[in-house]
Amino acid sequence: MCLAVPVRVVSLLGDGRAVVDAGGVHTEISMALVQGIQPGEYVIVHVGFALARLDPVEAERTLRILAEGGVRTVEKGEEDAIHPGIP
């Protein structure tokens, strides 16, 4: 099952990409579909693309609910779950 998940933007790479924190795993994603995102903000990510900015309270609430339900986002070594080799 594919799931769009909230992630926190760690840094912008300047080429339309960003490094995000997905459950403690840092990975690169495309920011081509969103504008004006800054480090520290949350975005919803699906198959390596940020889809929208997410309110931080809502992001943390969603992550907590997912964890309580036993849904894991990404674990170390599973970066392809967020970024499946998209250039």
N, C-alpha and C positions, 0 to 999 in steps of 0.2 A: 504494500500500500504506500502511495506517495502522500505526503502531508506537507502543507505549507506551514513553516514554523517561525516563531519570532526569534530573532537573533539581534545581538547588540553590535553596532558598528564600532570597531576598534580603531581603524585608520583608513584614510582614503589614499588610493595609490596614484591618483592623478590621470589615469587612462580609462576612466569609466568603470573602474573596479574598486573594490574595498576589501579589507580584511575584517571578518566578523568573528564574534565569539558565539559558538553554537554549543552550549553545554560544556564549556571548558576547552573545546577544540577550536583552534583558529584556522580559518580557511578563507580563500578568496572567492568573491562572488561578483557578478556583473551588477552595476548600478544604472545600466542603460535605460531602464524603465521608470526611474524615479529621479527627482531633482531636489537639490538643496539639502540633502541629508548630511549631518555632521557627526563626527565621532561622539560616541556616547548615546546616540539615538538608537531606537529599535526599528527594525524593518521586518516585514514578512518575506520569507524566502521560499521559493519553490524551484526546484531543479537548477539551482545556481544563479537565479535572478531575483533581485529585490523587487517586490511587486508594489509595496506601499509602506509609508511611514506608519508606525504604530505608537499609540500613546504608551508611555513607559509603565503606567499603572496597569493598563490592560495587558501589556506584554508580560509583565511579571505575574499577573494573575493567571494568564493563559499557561505560562510555563509551570506554575505551581499546580494547576489543575492537571496538566499532562503528566507531571511527575507523580502526583497522588494516584492517578489512574494507571500507573505502571507503564506509561508511554515514554520511551526514551527518545531523545531527539537525535543526537549524534555522539558516538563514543570515539575515543582515540583510535585511529586506523580506519575509520568509516567516513572520511571526509567526502568520498564520492556520493554519499547519501544527500549531501547538500550541493555539491558541485560535481556532477557526473561527467567531468572531462570537457565541459563547454569552454571554448577558448575565450 
